[in-house]
């Protein structure tokens, strides 16, 4: 679930650029259409250089999940939000099914919204 013993990035640069070409969100898997302001994390971890991009809504959900599920401590690996939410819901299977949208429903809605936007463009 939440990582408490992990190797942080050796270095990372975070920015919020406007997409000049379509990219894929590392959190929901949906498209980041041309012209969309999004979160860009570029850096080196475990000896590998990575560039990860996500929708601003996905970033906000990532911060919410980190705060609510990890009590704001430890870490959730960037790009692993879907797995984190799946583990959380797996631990809650015995609880009554909520009538409100689940975190996974919200993540899927973000992806579907951007997929519709990409088709229109």
C-alpha positions as CSV (number, residue, x, y, z in Angstrom):
1,X,0.0,0.0,0.0
2,X,2.0,3.0,1.2
3,X,5.7,2.7,1.0
4,X,7.7,3.8,4.1
5,X,11.1,2.3,3.2
6,X,11.9,3.4,-0.3
7,X,14.6,5.0,-2.4
8,X,13.6,8.5,-3.4
9,X,14.4,9.9,-6.8
10,X,18.1,10.8,-7.2
11,X,16.8,14.0,-8.8
12,X,13.5,15.2,-10.2
13,X,12.3,18.2,-12.1
14,X,8.6,18.9,-11.8
15,X,6.7,21.3,-14.1
16,X,3.3,22.1,-15.5
17,X,3.7,22.4,-19.2
18,X,1.0,22.7,-21.9
19,X,1.1,19.6,-24.1
20,X,2.5,20.3,-27.6
21,X,1.6,16.8,-28.7
22,X,-0.7,14.1,-27.3
23,X,0.8,12.2,-24.3
24,X,-0.5,9.3,-22.1
25,X,-1.4,9.9,-18.5
26,X,0.7,7.7,-16.2
27,X,-2.1,7.5,-13.6
28,X,-5.4,6.9,-15.5
29,X,-3.9,5.7,-18.9
30,X,-6.0,8.3,-20.8
31,X,-4.8,10.7,-23.4
32,X,-3.3,14.1,-22.5
33,X,-4.6,16.1,-25.5
34,X,-2.6,18.9,-27.2
35,X,-3.0,22.1,-25.3
36,X,-3.7,20.5,-22.0
37,X,-1.8,21.8,-19.0
38,X,-0.6,18.7,-17.1
39,X,2.0,17.6,-14.4
40,X,5.4,16.5,-15.7
41,X,7.9,14.7,-13.5
42,X,11.3,14.0,-15.1
43,X,14.1,12.5,-13.1
44,X,16.3,9.6,-12.2
45,X,15.4,6.8,-9.8
46,X,17.0,3.4,-9.3
47,X,19.6,4.3,-12.0
48,X,16.9,4.8,-14.7
49,X,15.7,8.1,-16.1
50,X,11.9,8.5,-16.3
51,X,9.5,11.0,-17.6
52,X,6.0,10.7,-16.2
53,X,3.0,12.9,-17.1
54,X,-0.4,13.0,-15.6
55,X,-3.6,15.1,-15.8
56,X,-3.9,17.8,-13.1
57,X,-7.1,16.0,-11.9
58,X,-5.1,12.8,-11.5
59,X,-2.4,14.6,-9.6
60,X,-5.1,16.0,-7.2
61,X,-6.5,12.5,-6.7
62,X,-3.0,11.2,-6.1
63,X,-2.5,13.8,-3.3
64,X,-5.9,13.0,-1.8
65,X,-5.1,9.2,-1.8
66,X,-1.7,9.9,-0.2
67,X,-3.3,12.0,2.5
68,X,-6.3,9.8,3.2
69,X,-4.9,6.3,2.7
70,X,-1.3,6.9,3.9
71,X,-2.1,9.6,6.5
72,X,0.2,11.9,4.5
73,X,3.3,9.8,5.4
74,X,5.4,7.4,3.4
75,X,5.0,7.4,-0.4
76,X,2.8,6.4,-3.2
77,X,4.9,5.7,-6.3
78,X,4.0,8.1,-9.2
79,X,2.3,6.1,-11.9
80,X,0.9,3.5,-9.4
81,X,-2.3,5.3,-8.4
82,X,-4.6,2.6,-10.0
83,X,-2.8,-0.2,-8.2
84,X,-2.9,1.7,-4.9
85,X,-6.6,2.3,-5.2
86,X,-7.2,-1.4,-6.1
87,X,-5.2,-2.6,-3.0
88,X,-7.3,-0.2,-0.8
89,X,-10.6,-1.4,-2.2
90,X,-9.4,-5.1,-1.9
91,X,-8.8,-4.5,1.8
92,X,-12.3,-3.0,2.2
93,X,-14.2,-5.9,0.4
94,X,-16.0,-6.9,3.6
95,X,-17.4,-3.5,4.1
96,X,-20.8,-2.4,2.8
97,X,-20.6,-1.3,-0.8
98,X,-20.7,2.5,-0.9
99,X,-23.5,4.2,-2.9
100,X,-21.2,7.2,-3.7
101,X,-18.5,6.9,-6.5
102,X,-15.4,5.0,-5.5
103,X,-11.9,6.4,-6.0
104,X,-11.5,4.0,-9.0
105,X,-14.8,5.4,-10.5
106,X,-13.3,8.9,-10.2
107,X,-10.0,7.9,-11.9
108,X,-11.9,6.2,-14.7
109,X,-14.1,9.3,-15.1
110,X,-11.0,11.4,-15.6
111,X,-9.7,9.0,-18.3
112,X,-13.1,8.8,-20.0
113,X,-13.5,12.6,-20.1
114,X,-10.1,13.1,-21.7
115,X,-10.8,10.2,-24.2
116,X,-14.0,12.0,-25.3
117,X,-12.0,15.3,-25.6
118,X,-9.4,13.6,-27.7
119,X,-12.0,12.2,-30.1
120,X,-13.6,15.6,-30.6
121,X,-10.3,17.3,-31.3
